Amino acid sequence: MAKTIQVRVDDHLKDSADMLFTSLGLDTSTAIRMFLVASMEAGGIPFAVRRDANRDMAIQQSVEYRKAGGRFYTKDEFLSHMREAIAEGAKHAGP
C-alpha cells in the first residue's frame, strides 16, 4: 500500500524544484522518492549536513554587539551614509 507525504514549501521553491527536476527528466515526486531511497541506503541523510561555523560566529558576535548597546543601521540609514561617503569622496577626487 502506498502512503502519501505532504510537505509545505513556498511557491518559488516548488516552482524552481519542478523546473530543475523536469530538466533532469524527473517529476518532483520521483525526485523525492529518490531522496528517500538514497537516505535508506546511506542510513541517514545522503549528503553532508553541517552548520556553517563562520555564520554561527557572525550571529553570535552580532547578538553580543547588540546586547552591549550596539545599533545596526536600517537599510535607508546605510544607503544615506553610503551616498554621503561617495559625495565626500567625489569632492576630494581630482579631475
Secondary structure, 3 states (H helix, E strand, C coil): CCCCCCCCCCHHHHHHHHHHHHHCCCCHHHHHHHHHHHHHHHCCCCCCCCCCHHHHHHHHHHHHHHHCCCCCCCHHHHHHHHHHHHHHHHHHCCC
